C-alpha cells in the first residue's frame, strides 16, 4: 500500500483479520522494529519448511 497512512493500513488489515483487533499503536510498533544484534538470517529448506543446516 505505497503512500497509505497508518490509519489506512490498519483499516485494510482489520478487514482481512478482524479477530486480531489490531490497534494503531501496535501497528506503529510493528513497523518501527529496529535491528536486533542477536538476530540472524536462516535459509529455509522448502521441503521441510525448517532451517537448513
N, C-alpha and C positions, 0 to 999 in steps of 0.2 A: 504494500500500500504506500508507494512513494508519495511523499508530500502530505500524508494523512496526519491529523493531530492525534494526540494520545487519546482523547475522548472518542474519536472516530475508530481508532484501533480497538479500544475496549468495547465499544458498541458492536463492532463486527465480531469480535471474539465471543461476546455474550450471546449473539445469535446462534453461533455454532456450538457453543459449550455452556448453556445456561446453568447447568448443575455446578460449574466451577465457581460461580459467583465472584468473578474477577473484579477487584477494585482498581481504581486508577492508581492508588498508592502502590499496590502490589505489582501492577504492570510497569510503573515507573521504576520500581526497584529491580525488576527483572531486566529491563532494558539498560540499566546503568551498572550492570555487573562488571566489576573490574577484573584484572588478571589475578590469578591465584598462583603463587610461587610453588605450590605443591601439586599443581595440575600437570598432567602430561597427556600427550595425544597417543592414541592406540589404534592400530589398524584392526578393522573388524573382518573376521572370516565370514564371507557371505553364506557359507554352508551351515555354519553352526550359530551364527549371529553372536559370537563371542569374540573377545580379544584374541587376535592371532599372536602366536609366540614364535 
